[in-house]
Amino acid sequence: MRKFTRAEIAEFYRRLAETRPIPRTELEFINPFTLLVAVVLSAQATDVGVNKATPALFALADTPAKMAALGEERVAGLVRTIGLYRTKAKNVVALSRLLVERHRGEVPREREALEALPGVGRKTANVVMNVAFEEPTIAVDTHIFRVGNRTGLAPGKTPHAVELGLEAVTPAQYKLNAHHWLILHGRHVCKARKPDCPNCVVASLCRYKAKTVPDELVAAQATAFAKTRRARSPARR
């Protein structure tokens, strides 16, 4: 698989940014704590499913102290529509207690402190750091793992390898929102079973061989990209 050039990578992100100028997480939350809880609940579940369960939960507990006071059984009852809800409820209550005991009820900004909380792994920590504290982290879930490998942008055998690859190639001006653009692209366009290549803005850059897009559309995108490069390049002397 031919590697992306710097110009192609910049164009890849430019196109994604053009389709979603102000990308946002699809999880609904109130503050850093409720974001943390929502991300923990979203493991092996859909954002839509989590968003259906959390309004009632957050109405009762939008701080670590309130969540700890609810207790595991009460939390489990409120999120029972989410997969693995009992384990997740246990983690949510446990992490809430630790936030009260160790962090004065505040969500820490540091990765190490976040990953020390029950139910919080690297991906969850990256999401919280990015969304709540605007750190340029890239959280690799199944969607971003697929996009990184399928397109050839940052291939890797593990989520961590893809994360490191994306951090290495993503231009600085796109890094803060890269996570959102990539996950939304994977969720809504570059889908697992049948990617929507005809409506993919990066089809002409993508290295995926089994595209479901007409060759003429890919050719048109490639031609437009070439014209853009020539327009942006200084005239040769």
C-alpha positions as CSV (number, residue, x, y, z in Angstrom):
1,M,0.0,0.0,0.0
2,R,1.5,3.3,-1.1
3,K,1.9,5.8,1.8
4,F,0.1,9.1,1.9
5,T,2.2,12.2,1.0
6,R,2.1,15.2,3.2
7,A,0.0,17.0,0.6
8,E,-2.5,14.1,0.5
9,I,-2.8,14.0,4.3
10,A,-3.5,17.7,4.5
11,E,-6.1,17.4,1.7
12,F,-7.6,14.4,3.4
13,Y,-8.3,16.4,6.6
14,R,-9.2,19.6,4.7
15,R,-12.1,17.7,3.0
16,L,-13.3,16.1,6.3
17,A,-13.1,19.6,7.9
18,E,-15.1,21.1,5.1
19,T,-17.9,18.6,5.6
20,R,-18.1,19.2,9.3
21,P,-16.5,22.7,10.1
22,I,-17.4,22.4,13.8
23,P,-17.3,18.7,14.8
24,R,-18.8,17.6,18.1
25,T,-19.1,14.3,20.0
26,E,-22.5,12.7,19.6
27,L,-22.5,11.8,23.3
28,E,-24.7,14.1,25.4
29,F,-23.2,15.5,28.6
30,I,-23.3,18.4,31.0
31,N,-19.8,18.8,32.4
32,P,-16.5,16.9,32.4
33,F,-17.8,14.4,34.9
34,T,-20.9,13.5,33.0
35,L,-18.8,13.3,29.8
36,L,-16.5,10.8,31.6
37,V,-19.5,8.7,32.7
38,A,-21.1,8.8,29.3
39,V,-17.8,7.6,27.7
40,V,-17.5,4.8,30.2
41,L,-21.1,3.7,29.5
42,S,-20.5,3.9,25.7
43,A,-18.0,1.0,25.7
44,Q,-19.4,-1.7,23.4
45,A,-22.6,0.3,23.1
46,T,-23.9,3.0,20.7
47,D,-23.9,6.7,21.5
48,V,-27.6,6.7,20.7
49,G,-28.3,4.1,23.3
50,V,-26.2,5.9,25.9
51,N,-28.0,9.2,25.2
52,K,-31.4,7.5,25.8
53,A,-30.3,6.4,29.3
54,T,-28.2,9.2,30.6
55,P,-30.7,12.1,30.9
56,A,-32.5,10.5,33.8
57,L,-29.2,9.5,35.4
58,F,-27.7,13.0,35.0
59,A,-30.8,14.6,36.3
60,L,-30.2,12.9,39.6
61,A,-26.4,12.8,39.6
62,D,-24.3,15.3,37.7
63,T,-21.4,15.3,40.2
64,P,-19.2,12.5,41.6
65,A,-20.7,13.0,45.1
66,K,-24.2,12.6,43.9
67,M,-23.4,9.6,41.8
68,A,-21.6,7.9,44.7
69,A,-24.6,8.6,46.9
70,L,-27.0,6.9,44.4
71,G,-25.2,3.6,44.8
72,E,-24.5,0.8,42.4
73,E,-28.1,-0.7,42.3
74,R,-29.8,2.6,41.6
75,V,-27.3,3.5,38.9
76,A,-27.7,0.0,37.4
77,G,-31.5,0.4,37.3
78,L,-31.1,3.7,35.4
79,V,-28.8,2.4,32.8
80,R,-30.1,-1.1,32.4
81,T,-30.9,-0.6,28.7
82,I,-27.1,-0.4,28.0
83,G,-25.1,-3.5,27.4
84,L,-23.0,-4.7,30.4
85,Y,-24.9,-2.3,32.5
86,R,-24.1,-3.9,35.9
87,T,-20.4,-3.8,35.4
88,K,-20.6,-0.3,34.1
89,A,-22.7,0.8,37.0
90,K,-20.2,-0.6,39.4
91,N,-17.3,1.2,37.6
92,V,-19.3,4.5,37.5
93,V,-19.9,4.5,41.2
94,A,-16.4,3.4,42.1
95,L,-14.8,6.1,39.9
96,S,-17.1,8.6,41.4
97,R,-16.0,7.7,44.9
98,L,-12.3,7.9,43.9
99,L,-12.9,11.4,42.3
100,V,-14.3,12.6,45.6
101,E,-11.6,10.9,47.7
102,R,-8.5,11.7,45.6
103,H,-9.4,14.6,43.3
104,R,-11.8,16.8,45.4
105,G,-14.7,15.8,43.1
106,E,-13.0,17.1,40.0
107,V,-12.1,15.2,36.8
108,P,-8.3,15.2,36.5
109,R,-6.8,16.4,33.2
110,E,-3.8,14.0,33.3
111,R,-3.9,10.7,31.4
112,E,-2.3,8.7,34.2
113,A,-4.8,9.9,36.8
114,L,-7.7,9.2,34.4
115,E,-6.5,5.7,33.6
116,A,-6.3,4.9,37.3
117,L,-10.1,5.2,37.5
118,P,-12.2,2.1,37.3
119,G,-13.5,1.4,33.8
120,V,-11.2,4.1,32.2
121,G,-8.8,3.0,29.6
122,R,-6.6,4.9,27.1
123,K,-9.4,5.5,24.7
124,T,-11.8,6.9,27.3
125,A,-9.0,9.1,28.8
126,N,-8.2,10.4,25.3
127,V,-11.8,11.3,24.7
128,V,-12.1,13.2,28.0
129,M,-8.8,15.0,27.5
130,N,-9.9,16.0,24.0
131,V,-13.5,17.0,24.6
132,A,-13.4,18.3,28.1
133,F,-10.0,19.9,28.2
134,E,-9.2,20.5,24.5
135,E,-6.1,18.4,24.4
136,P,-5.1,17.3,20.9
137,T,-5.4,13.6,21.7
138,I,-6.8,11.0,19.2
139,A,-9.0,8.3,20.8
140,V,-9.0,5.2,18.6
141,D,-12.2,3.3,18.8
142,T,-13.4,0.6,16.3
143,H,-14.5,3.3,13.8
144,I,-11.2,5.2,13.8
145,F,-9.2,1.9,13.8
146,R,-11.1,0.9,10.6
147,V,-10.7,4.3,8.9
148,G,-7.0,4.4,9.7
149,N,-6.4,0.9,8.3
150,R,-8.9,0.9,5.4
151,T,-7.9,4.3,4.0
152,G,-4.2,3.7,4.6
153,L,-3.9,7.0,6.5
154,A,-2.4,5.3,9.6
155,P,-2.4,1.5,9.3
156,G,-1.7,-0.5,12.4
157,K,-2.4,-3.9,14.0
158,T,-3.6,-2.4,17.3
159,P,-5.6,0.7,18.4
160,H,-2.4,2.1,20.0
161,A,-0.4,1.6,16.9
162,V,-3.1,3.4,14.8
163,E,-3.2,6.2,17.5
164,L,0.6,6.7,17.3
165,G,0.4,6.6,13.5
166,L,-2.3,9.3,13.4
167,E,-0.5,11.5,15.9
168,A,2.6,11.3,13.7
169,V,0.9,12.2,10.4
170,T,-1.9,14.5,11.4
171,P,-1.0,18.2,10.7
172,A,-1.0,20.4,13.8
173,Q,-3.9,22.6,12.7
174,Y,-6.2,19.5,12.4
175,K,-5.1,17.5,15.4
176,L,-7.5,19.0,18.0
177,N,-10.6,17.9,15.9
178,A,-9.1,14.9,14.1
179,H,-10.7,12.5,16.5
180,H,-14.2,13.8,15.8
181,W,-13.7,14.0,12.0
182,L,-12.4,10.4,11.8
183,I,-14.9,8.8,14.1
184,L,-17.9,10.6,12.4
185,H,-16.5,9.6,9.0
186,G,-16.2,6.0,10.1
187,R,-19.6,5.9,11.8
188,H,-21.6,7.6,9.0
189,V,-19.6,7.0,5.7
190,C,-16.8,4.5,6.0
191,K,-19.0,1.9,7.6
192,A,-17.9,-1.6,8.5
193,R,-20.0,-3.8,6.3
194,K,-20.7,-1.5,3.3
195,P,-18.7,1.8,3.1
196,D,-20.6,4.6,1.4
197,C,-17.9,5.3,-1.1
198,P,-20.1,7.2,-3.5
199,N,-20.7,9.9,-0.8
200,C,-17.1,9.8,0.5
201,V,-15.2,13.1,0.1
202,V,-11.9,11.3,0.4
203,A,-12.5,8.5,-2.0
204,S,-9.9,9.6,-4.5
205,L,-7.3,9.6,-1.7
206,C,-8.3,6.4,0.1
207,R,-6.2,3.3,-0.6
208,Y,-9.1,0.9,-0.1
209,K,-9.1,-1.4,-3.1
210,A,-12.7,-2.7,-2.8
211,K,-14.4,0.8,-3.2
212,T,-18.1,0.9,-3.8
213,V,-17.8,4.1,-5.8
214,P,-17.8,4.6,-9.6
215,D,-14.4,5.0,-11.1
216,E,-15.3,8.2,-12.8
217,L,-16.2,9.8,-9.4
218,V,-12.8,8.8,-8.0
219,A,-11.1,10.2,-11.2
220,A,-13.0,13.5,-10.8
221,Q,-11.9,13.8,-7.2
222,A,-8.3,13.1,-8.2
223,T,-8.4,15.7,-11.0
224,A,-9.9,18.3,-8.6
225,F,-7.1,17.6,-6.1
226,A,-4.4,18.0,-8.7
227,K,-5.9,21.3,-9.8
228,T,-6.0,22.5,-6.1
229,R,-2.4,21.6,-5.6
230,R,-1.3,23.5,-8.7
231,A,-3.3,26.5,-7.7
232,R,-1.7,26.5,-4.2
233,S,1.8,25.9,-5.4
234,P,4.0,29.0,-6.2
235,A,4.8,29.5,-9.8
236,R,8.2,28.0,-10.9
237,R,10.9,30.4,-11.9
